[in-house]
């Protein structure tokens, strides 16, 4: 028996190995990762680790002894160079060939490199790994001038941590507003307002053309000719699914490794999960690839059961959260697809309902203290894509309690 080989020792790959053992699989498991560290939790890297509340090593899911006790062969600091489907083997960069009965591709996504001169200067970093997090944390000392390139979730979380630690922060974004792929502008503007209140200099619609400096970074130059002096640069300009092995092996790839509801690829012996996995959402009637902690958790459990022959079908309601300052942003569904947005206050926070023109609730997002956001979101996330068209005016009426979806039915259906 050759057992299960997992390519990718990130969140989803590691949790899949754990789920296989939990579900009763007693055969061999080989978990291959290209980092030197065993599987770890990524969300704390841009929050607790930067703030000094948690070490990078403390983010590991399990101690080294767990892999021994569970008979999981952990192969670290190695890259898989090829998948040979006809022989059911994977080849490593040290020349080893490992056979498999079933293969799981959990290669995740790769950060897009900053494509400007000077991007490799000391003092310039992305934030993707524990090593990155430790380096960026060393940048964040009071009065340091930090330029963040990219107003996505990582960029904004870094900006929040830097301000909390007393840094001077400038955020540069090429798009007209933040989080364009995730939120309507009216929602992201609420979040950006908080950052500006905290003293962050945010600039949208700007292009970075170079990182300046000789021995290390000293400034960021814009297309306008302006140079922004800085001590350090952190960038997060997006990721791409790491599909090169799947493509070379001839698997179906389309913005990710294409899978069916059971997370099986076009080869019945090969599965995929996590950030690299592209599935068709029957809820939304479109292909989706989700980059989130919740997706990694859910898919790792489901793919393990699927590999063990259980009947499963993956069609989740997308769910995401981000902690910034003393507030939390929670997102259910796909709010960016909405045409109409209704909003109301919830305690010290605010909630936004994103609807299609026919009143279908496409997604909902809320930002504020966790005590105000969490309970409300727990209720209203169940309304997303419900069969009842909803009234934006009723949803925006803060005098109507958010308890039953039928209360907010469009008048013609009420």
C-alpha atoms as a printed R data frame, in Angstrom:
    type eleno elety resid chain resno       x      y       z
1   ATOM     1    CA   UNK     A     1   0.000  0.000   0.000
2   ATOM     2    CA   UNK     A     2   1.431  3.352  -1.072
3   ATOM     3    CA   UNK     A     3  -1.178  5.377   0.784
4   ATOM     4    CA   UNK     A     4  -1.886  9.101   0.576
5   ATOM     5    CA   UNK     A     5   0.573 11.752  -0.514
6   ATOM     6    CA   UNK     A     6  -0.246 15.395   0.189
7   ATOM     7    CA   UNK     A     7   1.584 18.121  -1.739
8   ATOM     8    CA   UNK     A     8   1.486 21.244   0.390
9   ATOM     9    CA   UNK     A     9   2.043 21.410   4.146
10  ATOM    10    CA   UNK     A    10   0.069 24.591   4.651
11  ATOM    11    CA   UNK     A    11  -3.210 25.009   6.512
12  ATOM    12    CA   UNK     A    12  -5.367 22.878   4.233
13  ATOM    13    CA   UNK     A    13  -2.814 20.148   3.596
14  ATOM    14    CA   UNK     A    14  -1.930 19.789   7.263
15  ATOM    15    CA   UNK     A    15  -5.536 19.741   8.388
16  ATOM    16    CA   UNK     A    16  -6.348 17.160   5.686
17  ATOM    17    CA   UNK     A    17  -3.712 14.828   7.146
18  ATOM    18    CA   UNK     A    18  -5.245 15.374  10.581
19  ATOM    19    CA   UNK     A    19  -8.754 14.718   9.238
20  ATOM    20    CA   UNK     A    20  -7.668 11.492   7.515
21  ATOM    21    CA   UNK     A    21  -6.462 10.098  10.824
22  ATOM    22    CA   UNK     A    22  -9.554 11.390  12.641
23  ATOM    23    CA   UNK     A    23 -11.782  9.676  10.067
24  ATOM    24    CA   UNK     A    24 -10.026  6.357  10.643
25  ATOM    25    CA   UNK     A    25  -7.474  6.122   7.841
26  ATOM    26    CA   UNK     A    26  -4.604  3.967   9.153
27  ATOM    27    CA   UNK     A    27  -2.519  3.727   5.989
28  ATOM    28    CA   UNK     A    28   0.590  5.737   5.103
29  ATOM    29    CA   UNK     A    29   0.397  9.543   4.854
30  ATOM    30    CA   UNK     A    30   3.251 11.604   3.422
31  ATOM    31    CA   UNK     A    31   2.948 15.370   3.853
32  ATOM    32    CA   UNK     A    32   5.334 17.411   1.689
33  ATOM    33    CA   UNK     A    33   5.992 21.109   2.307
34  ATOM    34    CA   UNK     A    34   8.366 23.637   0.752
35  ATOM    35    CA   UNK     A    35   8.847 25.587   3.998
36  ATOM    36    CA   UNK     A    36  11.048 24.571   6.915
37  ATOM    37    CA   UNK     A    37   8.175 24.852   9.395
38  ATOM    38    CA   UNK     A    38   5.371 22.306   9.934
39  ATOM    39    CA   UNK     A    39   1.767 23.367   9.155
40  ATOM    40    CA   UNK     A    40   0.746 26.554  10.961
41  ATOM    41    CA   UNK     A    41  -2.131 29.009  11.304
42  ATOM    42    CA   UNK     A    42  -1.693 32.004   8.962
43  ATOM    43    CA   UNK     A    43  -4.226 34.620  10.231
44  ATOM    44    CA   UNK     A    44  -2.177 35.480  13.353
45  ATOM    45    CA   UNK     A    45   0.816 36.396  11.186
46  ATOM    46    CA   UNK     A    46  -0.677 39.757  10.187
47  ATOM    47    CA   UNK     A    47  -2.252 40.379  13.587
48  ATOM    48    CA   UNK     A    48  -0.992 38.820  16.833
49  ATOM    49    CA   UNK     A    49   2.534 38.072  15.597
50  ATOM    50    CA   UNK     A    50   3.074 41.630  14.359
51  ATOM    51    CA   UNK     A    51   1.758 43.024  17.641
52  ATOM    52    CA   UNK     A    52   4.079 40.800  19.668
53  ATOM    53    CA   UNK     A    53   1.193 38.895  21.242
54  ATOM    54    CA   UNK     A    54   2.192 35.573  19.706
55  ATOM    55    CA   UNK     A    55   5.392 34.069  18.325
56  ATOM    56    CA   UNK     A    56   5.598 32.582  14.865
57  ATOM    57    CA   UNK     A    57   6.462 29.170  16.353
58  ATOM    58    CA   UNK     A    58   3.312 29.320  18.502
59  ATOM    59    CA   UNK     A    59   1.237 29.371  15.319
60  ATOM    60    CA   UNK     A    60   2.080 25.729  14.552
61  ATOM    61    CA   UNK     A    61  -1.004 23.493  14.677
62  ATOM    62    CA   UNK     A    62   0.636 20.543  16.445
63  ATOM    63    CA   UNK     A    63   3.927 19.757  18.182
64  ATOM    64    CA   UNK     A    64   6.526 17.626  16.396
65  ATOM    65    CA   UNK     A    65   5.533 14.623  18.495
66  ATOM    66    CA   UNK     A    66   2.063 14.595  16.914
67  ATOM    67    CA   UNK     A    67   3.445 13.620  13.515
68  ATOM    68    CA   UNK     A    68   5.377 10.758  15.096
69  ATOM    69    CA   UNK     A    69   2.411  9.524  17.102
70  ATOM    70    CA   UNK     A    70   0.089  9.739  14.102
71  ATOM    71    CA   UNK     A    71   2.594  8.146  11.703
72  ATOM    72    CA   UNK     A    72   2.492 11.114   9.349
73  ATOM    73    CA   UNK     A    73   5.737 11.346   7.410
74  ATOM    74    CA   UNK     A    74   6.566 15.051   7.284
75  ATOM    75    CA   UNK     A    75   8.880 16.061   4.433
76  ATOM    76    CA   UNK     A    76   9.887 19.724   4.802
77  ATOM    77    CA   UNK     A    77  12.045 22.121   2.787
78  ATOM    78    CA   UNK     A    78  11.369 20.157  -0.372
79  ATOM    79    CA   UNK     A    79   9.610 21.029  -3.626
80  ATOM    80    CA   UNK     A    80   7.690 18.566  -5.746
81  ATOM    81    CA   UNK     A    81   8.966 18.902  -9.300
82  ATOM    82    CA   UNK     A    82   6.597 16.533 -11.100
83  ATOM    83    CA   UNK     A    83   3.476 14.424 -10.815
84  ATOM    84    CA   UNK     A    84   3.603 11.310 -12.992
85  ATOM    85    CA   UNK     A    85   0.008 10.170 -13.207
86  ATOM    86    CA   UNK     A    86   0.685  7.043 -15.281
87  ATOM    87    CA   UNK     A    87   2.957  5.673 -12.546
88  ATOM    88    CA   UNK     A    88   1.186  7.355  -9.606
89  ATOM    89    CA   UNK     A    89   4.346  8.979  -8.314
90  ATOM    90    CA   UNK     A    90   5.601 12.414  -7.326
91  ATOM    91    CA   UNK     A    91   9.214 13.482  -7.773
92  ATOM    92    CA   UNK     A    92  11.024 15.765  -5.322
93  ATOM    93    CA   UNK     A    93  13.763 18.278  -6.011
94  ATOM    94    CA   UNK     A    94  16.275 16.006  -4.277
95  ATOM    95    CA   UNK     A    95  15.574 13.253  -6.801
96  ATOM    96    CA   UNK     A    96  13.385 11.085  -4.604
97  ATOM    97    CA   UNK     A    97  10.279  9.479  -6.104
98  ATOM    98    CA   UNK     A    98   7.317  8.825  -3.815
99  ATOM    99    CA   UNK     A    99   4.456  6.566  -4.935
100 ATOM   100    CA   UNK     A   100   0.830  7.180  -4.054
101 ATOM   101    CA   UNK     A   101  -2.552  5.483  -4.226
102 ATOM   102    CA   UNK     A   102  -4.312  8.814  -3.769
103 ATOM   103    CA   UNK     A   103  -2.796 12.264  -4.160
104 ATOM   104    CA   UNK     A   104  -3.978 15.542  -2.625
105 ATOM   105    CA   UNK     A   105  -2.860 18.827  -4.174
106 ATOM   106    CA   UNK     A   106  -2.906 21.523  -1.482
107 ATOM   107    CA   UNK     A   107  -0.286 23.838  -2.941
108 ATOM   108    CA   UNK     A   108  -2.172 27.007  -2.018
109 ATOM   109    CA   UNK     A   109  -1.456 30.327  -3.671
110 ATOM   110    CA   UNK     A   110   1.737 32.265  -4.307
111 ATOM   111    CA   UNK     A   111   2.081 35.943  -3.532
112 ATOM   112    CA   UNK     A   112   2.524 38.139  -6.596
113 ATOM   113    CA   UNK     A   113   5.980 39.706  -6.582
114 ATOM   114    CA   UNK     A   114   6.258 43.478  -6.635
115 ATOM   115    CA   UNK     A   115   7.160 44.190 -10.288
116 ATOM   116    CA   UNK     A   116   9.198 47.375  -9.886
117 ATOM   117    CA   UNK     A   117  12.907 48.210  -9.646
118 ATOM   118    CA   UNK     A   118  14.242 48.035  -6.098
119 ATOM   119    CA   UNK     A   119  11.700 45.476  -4.888
120 ATOM   120    CA   UNK     A   120  14.517 43.244  -3.608
121 ATOM   121    CA   UNK     A   121  16.178 45.920  -1.480
122 ATOM   122    CA   UNK     A   122  16.628 45.180   2.238
123 ATOM   123    CA   UNK     A   123  13.692 46.598   4.164
124 ATOM   124    CA   UNK     A   124  11.127 45.477   1.573
125 ATOM   125    CA   UNK     A   125   8.992 42.434   2.341
126 ATOM   126    CA   UNK     A   126   5.759 40.671   1.585
127 ATOM   127    CA   UNK     A   127   3.816 38.909   4.359
128 ATOM   128    CA   UNK     A   128   3.033 35.304   3.549
129 ATOM   129    CA   UNK     A   129   5.104 33.042   5.815
130 ATOM   130    CA   UNK     A   130   6.262 32.932   9.431
131 ATOM   131    CA   UNK     A   131   9.663 34.104   8.264
132 ATOM   132    CA   UNK     A   132   8.037 37.094   6.563
133 ATOM   133    CA   UNK     A   133   6.020 37.848   9.698
134 ATOM   134    CA   UNK     A   134   9.078 37.829  11.941
135 ATOM   135    CA   UNK     A   135  10.872 40.169   9.539
136 ATOM   136    CA   UNK     A   136   7.939 42.576   9.223
137 ATOM   137    CA   UNK     A   137   7.461 42.561  13.008
138 ATOM   138    CA   UNK     A   138  11.042 43.787  13.335
139 ATOM   139    CA   UNK     A   139  10.125 46.789  11.159
140 ATOM   140    CA   UNK     A   140   7.275 47.948  13.380
141 ATOM   141    CA   UNK     A   141   8.940 50.059  16.021
142 ATOM   142    CA   UNK     A   142   7.545 53.400  17.113
143 ATOM   143    CA   UNK     A   143   8.162 56.351  14.781
144 ATOM   144    CA   UNK     A   144   9.317 54.168  11.883
145 ATOM   145    CA   UNK     A   145   7.897 55.236   8.532
146 ATOM   146    CA   UNK     A   146   6.098 52.292   6.922
147 ATOM   147    CA   UNK     A   147   4.760 52.273   3.366
148 ATOM   148    CA   UNK     A   148   2.227 49.529   2.654
149 ATOM   149    CA   UNK     A   149   1.644 48.775  -1.027
150 ATOM   150    CA   UNK     A   150  -1.793 47.244  -1.550
151 ATOM   151    CA   UNK     A   151  -5.021 47.979   0.339
152 ATOM   152    CA   UNK     A   152  -6.201 44.387   0.515
153 ATOM   153    CA   UNK     A   153  -6.844 42.527   3.748
154 ATOM   154    CA   UNK     A   154  -3.165 41.841   4.455
155 ATOM   155    CA   UNK     A   155  -2.141 45.407   3.686
156 ATOM   156    CA   UNK     A   156  -4.822 46.900   5.911
157 ATOM   157    CA   UNK     A   157  -4.088 44.490   8.756
158 ATOM   158    CA   UNK     A   158  -0.389 45.409   8.566
159 ATOM   159    CA   UNK     A   159  -1.339 49.104   8.544
160 ATOM   160    CA   UNK     A   160  -3.517 48.634  11.629
161 ATOM   161    CA   UNK     A   161  -0.784 46.785  13.525
162 ATOM   162    CA   UNK     A   162   1.825 49.372  12.534
163 ATOM   163    CA   UNK     A   163  -0.330 52.257  13.774
164 ATOM   164    CA   UNK     A   164  -1.048 50.474  17.043
165 ATOM   165    CA   UNK     A   165   2.712 50.205  17.529
166 ATOM   166    CA   UNK     A   166   3.272 53.894  16.868
167 ATOM   167    CA   UNK     A   167   4.541 53.817  13.279
168 ATOM   168    CA   UNK     A   168   3.810 56.433  10.630
169 ATOM   169    CA   UNK     A   169   1.889 54.580   7.915
170 ATOM   170    CA   UNK     A   170   1.128 55.326   4.262
171 ATOM   171    CA   UNK     A   171  -0.982 52.870   2.244
172 ATOM   172    CA   UNK     A   172  -0.784 52.984  -1.568
173 ATOM   173    CA   UNK     A   173  -3.426 51.311  -3.746
174 ATOM   174    CA   UNK     A   174  -3.694 51.318  -7.532
175 ATOM   175    CA   UNK     A   175  -7.453 50.642  -7.523
176 ATOM   176    CA   UNK     A   176 -10.015 53.405  -6.879
177 ATOM   177    CA   UNK     A   177 -10.984 51.905  -3.512
178 ATOM   178    CA   UNK     A   178  -9.953 49.165  -1.115
179 ATOM   179    CA   UNK     A   179 -10.921 45.487  -1.276
180 ATOM   180    CA   UNK     A   180 -12.479 45.784  -4.731
181 ATOM   181    CA   UNK     A   181 -12.848 42.010  -5.172
182 ATOM   182    CA   UNK     A   182 -14.501 41.489  -1.795
183 ATOM   183    CA   UNK     A   183 -16.705 44.434  -0.863
184 ATOM   184    CA   UNK     A   184 -18.861 47.180  -2.375
185 ATOM   185    CA   UNK     A   185 -17.197 50.584  -2.188
186 ATOM   186    CA   UNK     A   186 -19.669 51.857   0.425
187 ATOM   187    CA   UNK     A   187 -18.539 49.081   2.775
188 ATOM   188    CA   UNK     A   188 -14.804 49.444   2.220
189 ATOM   189    CA   UNK     A   189 -15.145 53.207   2.688
190 ATOM   190    CA   UNK     A   190 -16.438 52.566   6.219
191 ATOM   191    CA   UNK     A   191 -13.330 50.556   6.987
192 ATOM   192    CA   UNK     A   192 -11.015 53.079   5.353
193 ATOM   193    CA   UNK     A   193 -12.606 55.845   7.431
194 ATOM   194    CA   UNK     A   194 -11.500 54.047  10.592
195 ATOM   195    CA   UNK     A   195  -7.931 53.827   9.299
196 ATOM   196    CA   UNK     A   196  -7.881 57.526   8.479
197 ATOM   197    CA   UNK     A   197  -9.216 58.361  11.929
198 ATOM   198    CA   UNK     A   198  -6.283 56.396  13.334
199 ATOM   199    CA   UNK     A   199  -3.823 58.479  11.320
200 ATOM   200    CA   UNK     A   200  -3.120 56.280   8.287
201 ATOM   201    CA   UNK     A   201  -2.396 58.152   5.043
202 ATOM   202    CA   UNK     A   202  -4.336 56.183   2.393
203 ATOM   203    CA   UNK     A   203  -3.977 56.992  -1.286
204 ATOM   204    CA   UNK     A   204  -6.008 55.360  -4.045
205 ATOM   205    CA   UNK     A   205  -5.501 55.348  -7.805
206 ATOM   206    CA   UNK     A   206  -1.739 55.667  -7.446
207 ATOM   207    CA   UNK     A   207   0.974 53.687  -9.241
208 ATOM   208    CA   UNK     A   208   4.291 52.691  -7.702
209 ATOM   209    CA   UNK     A   209   7.099 52.767 -10.285
210 ATOM   210    CA   UNK     A   210  10.179 52.127  -8.133
211 ATOM   211    CA   UNK     A   211  11.545 51.422  -4.680
212 ATOM   212    CA   UNK     A   212  14.419 53.806  -4.074
213 ATOM   213    CA   UNK     A   213  17.587 53.226  -2.104
214 ATOM   214    CA   UNK     A   214  21.112 51.887  -2.451
215 ATOM   215    CA   UNK     A   215  22.002 49.674   0.498
216 ATOM   216    CA   UNK     A   216  18.373 49.546   1.691
217 ATOM   217    CA   UNK     A   217  15.001 51.116   0.950
218 ATOM   218    CA   UNK     A   218  14.731 54.855   1.550
219 ATOM   219    CA   UNK     A   219  11.625 55.857  -0.433
220 ATOM   220    CA   UNK     A   220   8.831 54.758  -2.750
221 ATOM   221    CA   UNK     A   221   8.491 56.620  -6.045
222 ATOM   222    CA   UNK     A   222   5.084 57.108  -7.672
223 ATOM   223    CA   UNK     A   223   4.229 57.586 -11.346
224 ATOM   224    CA   UNK     A   224   3.596 61.263 -10.578
225 ATOM   225    CA   UNK     A   225   7.265 61.660  -9.703
226 ATOM   226    CA   UNK     A   226   6.568 62.032  -5.978
227 ATOM   227    CA   UNK     A   227   8.867 60.114  -3.648
228 ATOM   228    CA   UNK     A   228   7.521 59.012  -0.273
229 ATOM   229    CA   UNK     A   229  10.350 58.660   2.279
230 ATOM   230    CA   UNK     A   230  10.175 55.500   4.359
231 ATOM   231    CA   UNK     A   231  12.146 53.137   6.550
232 ATOM   232    CA   UNK     A   232  10.410 49.970   5.419
233 ATOM   233    CA   UNK     A   233   7.985 48.722   2.755
234 ATOM   234    CA   UNK     A   234   5.466 45.899   3.108
235 ATOM   235    CA   UNK     A   235   3.539 44.837   0.027
236 ATOM   236    CA   UNK     A   236   0.541 42.654  -0.617
237 ATOM   237    CA   UNK     A   237  -0.709 42.973  -4.190
238 ATOM   238    CA   UNK     A   238  -2.554 39.695  -4.520
239 ATOM   239    CA   UNK     A   239  -1.894 36.006  -5.019
240 ATOM   240    CA   UNK     A   240  -2.192 33.442  -7.790
241 ATOM   241    CA   UNK     A   241  -3.156 29.797  -7.288
242 ATOM   242    CA   UNK     A   242  -0.099 27.568  -7.431
243 ATOM   243    CA   UNK     A   243  -1.235 25.312 -10.268
244 ATOM   244    CA   UNK     A   244   2.024 24.659 -12.110
245 ATOM   245    CA   UNK     A   245   2.291 21.010 -11.036
246 ATOM   246    CA   UNK     A   246  -1.337 20.309 -11.912
247 ATOM   247    CA   UNK     A   247  -0.962 21.978 -15.306
248 ATOM   248    CA   UNK     A   248   2.207 20.038 -16.117
249 ATOM   249    CA   UNK     A   249   0.418 16.820 -15.132
250 ATOM   250    CA   UNK     A   250  -2.425 17.568 -17.555
251 ATOM   251    CA   UNK     A   251  -5.141 18.133 -14.966
252 ATOM   252    CA   UNK     A   252  -7.990 20.549 -15.669
253 ATOM   253    CA   UNK     A   253  -6.976 24.033 -14.501
254 ATOM   254    CA   UNK     A   254  -9.000 27.250 -14.672
255 ATOM   255    CA   UNK     A   255  -8.066 29.859 -12.048
256 ATOM   256    CA   UNK     A   256  -7.206 26.929  -9.818
257 ATOM   257    CA   UNK     A   257  -7.240 23.161  -9.982
258 ATOM   258    CA   UNK     A   258 -10.741 22.290 -11.149
259 ATOM   259    CA   UNK     A   259 -12.631 19.844  -8.929
260 ATOM   260    CA   UNK     A   260 -16.112 18.383  -8.664
261 ATOM   261    CA   UNK     A   261 -18.371 18.618  -5.593
262 ATOM   262    CA   UNK     A   262 -16.321 15.814  -3.993
263 ATOM   263    CA   UNK     A   263 -13.093 17.813  -4.504
264 ATOM   264    CA   UNK     A   264 -11.837 15.200  -6.972
265 ATOM   265    CA   UNK     A   265  -9.908 16.497  -9.985
266 ATOM   266    CA   UNK     A   266 -10.133 15.275 -13.597
267 ATOM   267    CA   UNK     A   267  -7.964 12.342 -12.462
268 ATOM   268    CA   UNK     A   268 -10.002 10.105 -10.114
269 ATOM   269    CA   UNK     A   269  -6.929  9.371  -7.958
270 ATOM   270    CA   UNK     A   270  -6.096 13.042  -7.412
271 ATOM   271    CA   UNK     A   271  -7.934 15.554  -5.189
272 ATOM   272    CA   UNK     A   272  -7.398 19.249  -4.402
273 ATOM   273    CA   UNK     A   273  -8.281 21.543  -1.518
274 ATOM   274    CA   UNK     A   274  -7.541 24.987  -0.120
275 ATOM   275    CA   UNK     A   275  -6.578 28.171  -1.947
276 ATOM   276    CA   UNK     A   276  -5.595 26.260  -5.090
277 ATOM   277    CA   UNK     A   277  -8.981 24.574  -5.479
278 ATOM   278    CA   UNK     A   278 -11.570 25.833  -7.992
279 ATOM   279    CA   UNK     A   279 -15.090 24.441  -7.587
280 ATOM   280    CA   UNK     A   280 -18.500 25.252  -9.031
281 ATOM   281    CA   UNK     A   281 -20.872 26.884  -6.562
282 ATOM   282    CA   UNK     A   282 -24.457 25.841  -7.190
283 ATOM   283    CA   UNK     A   283 -25.479 28.568  -4.722
284 ATOM   284    CA   UNK     A   284 -24.056 31.277  -6.958
285 ATOM   285    CA   UNK     A   285 -24.082 29.449 -10.284
286 ATOM   286    CA   UNK     A   286 -20.437 30.189 -11.004
287 ATOM   287    CA   UNK     A   287 -16.939 28.805 -10.433
288 ATOM   288    CA   UNK     A   288 -15.353 29.940  -7.173
289 ATOM   289    CA   UNK     A   289 -11.926 29.795  -5.621
290 ATOM   290    CA   UNK     A   290 -11.891 30.939  -2.007
291 ATOM   291    CA   UNK     A   291  -8.837 32.226  -0.163
292 ATOM   292    CA   UNK     A   292  -9.880 32.030   3.462
293 ATOM   293    CA   UNK     A   293  -9.252 30.261   6.750
294 ATOM   294    CA   UNK     A   294 -12.803 28.898   6.802
295 ATOM   295    CA   UNK     A   295 -12.475 27.417   3.325
296 ATOM   296    CA   UNK     A   296  -9.191 25.721   4.237
297 ATOM   297    CA   UNK     A   297 -10.759 24.247   7.373
298 ATOM   298    CA   UNK     A   298 -13.921 23.006   5.678
299 ATOM   299    CA   UNK     A   299 -12.302 21.622   2.549
300 ATOM   300    CA   UNK     A   300  -9.607 19.742   4.466
301 ATOM   301    CA   UNK     A   301 -12.233 17.847   6.428
302 ATOM   302    CA   UNK     A   302 -14.438 17.198   3.415
303 ATOM   303    CA   UNK     A   303 -11.617 16.071   1.125
304 ATOM   304    CA   UNK     A   304 -10.453 13.562   3.736
305 ATOM   305    CA   UNK     A   305 -13.909 12.027   3.879
306 ATOM   306    CA   UNK     A   306 -14.117 12.040   0.092
307 ATOM   307    CA   UNK     A   307 -10.759 10.247  -0.224
308 ATOM   308    CA   UNK     A   308 -12.089  7.600   2.161
309 ATOM   309    CA   UNK     A   309 -15.081  6.932  -0.087
310 ATOM   310    CA   UNK     A   310 -17.746  8.897   1.754
311 ATOM   311    CA   UNK     A   311 -20.393 10.713  -0.278
312 ATOM   312    CA   UNK     A   312 -19.770 14.434   0.080
313 ATOM   313    CA   UNK     A   313 -20.587 17.653  -1.770
314 ATOM   314    CA   UNK     A   314 -18.879 20.997  -1.210
315 ATOM   315    CA   UNK     A   315 -21.054 24.072  -1.734
316 ATOM   316    CA   UNK     A   316 -20.412 26.473   1.150
317 ATOM   317    CA   UNK     A   317 -21.622 29.921   1.980
318 ATOM   318    CA   UNK     A   318 -18.361 31.904   1.734
319 ATOM   319    CA   UNK     A   319 -17.281 33.278   5.097
320 ATOM   320    CA   UNK     A   320 -14.390 35.567   5.971
321 ATOM   321    CA   UNK     A   321 -13.254 37.829   8.793
322 ATOM   322    CA   UNK     A   322 -10.495 40.343   9.481
323 ATOM   323    CA   UNK     A   323  -9.432 41.922  12.779
324 ATOM   324    CA   UNK     A   324  -8.263 45.533  12.546
325 ATOM   325    CA   UNK     A   325  -7.622 47.717  15.583
326 ATOM   326    CA   UNK     A   326 -10.279 46.874  18.178
327 ATOM   327    CA   UNK     A   327 -12.891 45.917  15.589
328 ATOM   328    CA   UNK     A   328 -13.751 42.937  13.420
329 ATOM   329    CA   UNK     A   329 -14.950 42.765   9.821
330 ATOM   330    CA   UNK     A   330 -17.107 39.730   9.050
331 ATOM   331    CA   UNK     A   331 -18.304 38.813   5.560
332 ATOM   332    CA   UNK     A   332 -20.857 36.168   4.556
333 ATOM   333    CA   UNK     A   333 -21.581 35.377   0.924
334 ATOM   334    CA   UNK     A   334 -20.224 37.476  -1.935
335 ATOM   335    CA   UNK     A   335 -21.194 41.102  -1.187
336 ATOM   336    CA   UNK     A   336 -19.195 42.506  -4.115
337 ATOM   337    CA   UNK     A   337 -21.720 40.926  -6.509
338 ATOM   338    CA   UNK     A   338 -24.628 42.971  -5.129
339 ATOM   339    CA   UNK     A   339 -26.243 45.847  -7.028
340 ATOM   340    CA   UNK     A   340 -27.973 47.539  -4.068
341 ATOM   341    CA   UNK     A   341 -26.638 48.074  -0.555
342 ATOM   342    CA   UNK     A   342 -28.741 48.707   2.558
343 ATOM   343    CA   UNK     A   343 -27.043 49.578   5.815
344 ATOM   344    CA   UNK     A   344 -27.858 50.211   9.461
345 ATOM   345    CA   UNK     A   345 -26.095 50.644  12.776
346 ATOM   346    CA   UNK     A   346 -25.707 47.669  15.104
347 ATOM   347    CA   UNK     A   347 -24.518 48.916  18.475
348 ATOM   348    CA   UNK     A   348 -21.212 50.672  17.884
349 ATOM   349    CA   UNK     A   349 -20.827 48.931  14.521
350 ATOM   350    CA   UNK     A   350 -22.521 48.899  11.153
351 ATOM   351    CA   UNK     A   351 -23.964 46.158   8.953
352 ATOM   352    CA   UNK     A   352 -24.340 46.181   5.164
353 ATOM   353    CA   UNK     A   353 -26.754 44.065   3.118
354 ATOM   354    CA   UNK     A   354 -25.773 43.539  -0.529
355 ATOM   355    CA   UNK     A   355 -28.754 42.668  -2.729
356 ATOM   356    CA   UNK     A   356 -29.383 41.865  -6.360
357 ATOM   357    CA   UNK     A   357 -31.896 44.022  -8.227
358 ATOM   358    CA   UNK     A   358 -34.582 41.391  -7.599
359 ATOM   359    CA   UNK     A   359 -34.098 41.602  -3.808
360 ATOM   360    CA   UNK     A   360 -32.031 38.451  -3.402
361 ATOM   361    CA   UNK     A   361 -29.534 38.872  -0.583
362 ATOM   362    CA   UNK     A   362 -26.155 38.159  -2.211
363 ATOM   363    CA   UNK     A   363 -23.973 38.835   0.795
364 ATOM   364    CA   UNK     A   364 -23.766 40.640   4.101
365 ATOM   365    CA   UNK     A   365 -20.858 42.304   5.875
366 ATOM   366    CA   UNK     A   366 -20.449 44.009   9.226
367 ATOM   367    CA   UNK     A   367 -17.712 46.019  10.887
368 ATOM   368    CA   UNK     A   368 -17.394 47.034  14.510
369 ATOM   369    CA   UNK     A   369 -16.747 45.663  18.007
370 ATOM   370    CA   UNK     A   370 -16.986 41.887  17.982
371 ATOM   371    CA   UNK     A   371 -19.728 41.945  20.653
372 ATOM   372    CA   UNK     A   372 -21.980 43.903  18.268
373 ATOM   373    CA   UNK     A   373 -21.024 42.165  15.040
374 ATOM   374    CA   UNK     A   374 -20.848 38.468  15.899
375 ATOM   375    CA   UNK     A   375 -24.353 37.880  17.261
376 ATOM   376    CA   UNK     A   376 -26.039 39.797  14.454
377 ATOM   377    CA   UNK     A   377 -24.015 38.094  11.728
378 ATOM   378    CA   UNK     A   378 -24.815 34.696  13.201
379 ATOM   379    CA   UNK     A   379 -28.490 35.407  12.475
380 ATOM   380    CA   UNK     A   380 -28.414 37.262   9.150
381 ATOM   381    CA   UNK     A   381 -25.842 35.087   7.367
382 ATOM   382    CA   UNK     A   382 -28.585 32.437   7.179
383 ATOM   383    CA   UNK     A   383 -30.625 34.840   5.064
384 ATOM   384    CA   UNK     A   384 -28.067 34.967   2.249
385 ATOM   385    CA   UNK     A   385 -29.535 33.532  -0.972
386 ATOM   386    CA   UNK     A   386 -32.827 32.765   0.758
387 ATOM   387    CA   UNK     A   387 -35.845 32.324  -1.506
388 ATOM   388    CA   UNK     A   388 -37.464 35.479  -0.114
389 ATOM   389    CA   UNK     A   389 -36.686 38.752  -1.952
390 ATOM   390    CA   UNK     A   390 -35.931 41.397   0.651
391 ATOM   391    CA   UNK     A   391 -36.671 45.109   0.924
392 ATOM   392    CA   UNK     A   392 -33.611 47.407   1.190
393 ATOM   393    CA   UNK     A   393 -35.749 50.011   2.967
394 ATOM   394    CA   UNK     A   394 -36.877 47.557   5.644
395 ATOM   395    CA   UNK     A   395 -33.339 46.207   6.108
396 ATOM   396    CA   UNK     A   396 -32.092 49.759   6.654
397 ATOM   397    CA   UNK     A   397 -34.764 50.530   9.283
398 ATOM   398    CA   UNK     A   398 -32.914 50.266  12.599
399 ATOM   399    CA   UNK     A   399 -36.235 50.204  14.469
400 ATOM   400    CA   UNK     A   400 -37.011 46.736  13.074
401 ATOM   401    CA   UNK     A   401 -35.237 43.972  14.956
402 ATOM   402    CA   UNK     A   402 -33.025 41.681  12.885
403 ATOM   403    CA   UNK     A   403 -34.530 38.380  13.944
404 ATOM   404    CA   UNK     A   404 -36.730 36.832  11.209
405 ATOM   405    CA   UNK     A   405 -36.061 37.056   7.468
406 ATOM   406    CA   UNK     A   406 -39.790 37.148   6.662
407 ATOM   407    CA   UNK     A   407 -40.039 40.516   8.439
408 ATOM   408    CA   UNK     A   408 -37.927 42.055   5.673
409 ATOM   409    CA   UNK     A   409 -39.733 40.563   2.656
410 ATOM   410    CA   UNK     A   410 -40.248 42.984  -0.219
411 ATOM   411    CA   UNK     A   411 -43.722 44.640   0.145
412 ATOM   412    CA   UNK     A   412 -45.233 42.846  -2.845
413 ATOM   413    CA   UNK     A   413 -44.480 39.532  -1.113
414 ATOM   414    CA   UNK     A   414 -45.047 40.473   2.508
